[in-house]
Amino acid sequence: MDQEAHLRPDDAKDLFALISRALQGLQDAVATVISHARQKAVQGFVLFFVVTLLFLISAFLYGSFYYSYMPLAAFHAPVHYYYRTDCESPASFLCSYPVANVSLMRNKKHVLTFGQPYEMSLQLEMPDSPTNQELGMFMIRTTCFSRGGRRVASSARSGVLRYRSDLLRYLGTLLFLPAFLTGVAEQKQVLQVELFSDFTDDPYFPSMTAVIEILSSKVQIYSSQLLIHAHFTGMRYLLFNFPLLSTMVGVSTNFIFLNGVFALCYVRLVLRVDWRAGQMASDGLPSDGDENTKNHQEDAAGTERLLSPSDDSKKPEPSEAPPTSANEEVPPRRAHGQVDSKETEAA
């Protein structure tokens, strides 16, 4: 009975130690899983952030390149003519030719890009009147000036209305009579005259204004516009006529290049860290990973030491002897029946 009563507490202690170790192992496993999941989540977020950032940088670089490389494709400006009316000539109300001064600036910036060929044309809305039909051909003179009044380029082109017979004019009037009466349509012709077919601005003396003069004092005009269109060639032609494909190729190229740079920087950083770890190991210095492993092992050993049953009662107690100093002399042991000489003299 005493032996069974003595074994029962030991069994309980062993069972408690096993349960504690199992719980500790389960806790370590759960902590490891949570740590790995947290690490994966952080890595996924960092990867998503880096990829998004690289994509935005790639799009920004392509947009900056497109904005700086591509010139203005088209420019339209209204043309307002002025002329003298202070003459006393009964033949014509106009005393001078109609002249217009058109600015080639927008928001204080040059519209024309240096080295880029342009096509300039003048669009005229003219009434289909007997005066314009009798006018026949007329000349249009265009001169471009720089800031200091220097003449950069000039041209002279002719224009004439399309011929329409009287019968065709009558039939057209009868057919479109409701539209003419309601104001939806007008009896006019739109004439477009090419002023410059391949105009390239001078980089040393950029054009600031264009002076347009119609060399006729009998011409009748509803409205007029200056049209400027760029002739793209090479890469600019591809960027302008295939914008979606060019955007995909440009952004993809920038993205691949930035990914390569980022990968090289990351590999270099990892190799530098590994080299430092190897250098510390060769010098005998503990690295951060070794110190963390050592601390973890010490904590585990301490926990196991606390959870293990104590067997101090089973260990024999050491015999306690009075401490002796180094200078104290130990008296010699006497044999049985031996009498000290000092005790004999005293007796």
Secondary structure, DSSP 8 states (H G I E B T S, - for coil): -HHHHHHHHHHHHHHHHHHHHHHHHHHHHHHHHHHHHHHHHHHHHHHHHHHHHHHHHHHHHHHHHHHHHS--SEEEEE---B-------SS-S-SS--EEEEE-EETTEESS-TT-EEEEEEEEEEE--HHHHHH--EEEEEEEE-TTS-EEEEEEEEE------HHHHHHHHHHTHHHHHHTSS-SEEEEEEEEEEEEE--SSS---EEEEEES-SS---SEEEEEEEE---THHHHHHH-HHHHHHHHHHHHHHHHHHHHHHHHHHHHHHHHHHHHHHHHTT---HHHHHHHHHHHHHHHHHHHHS---TTTS----------SS--------TT---HHHHHH-
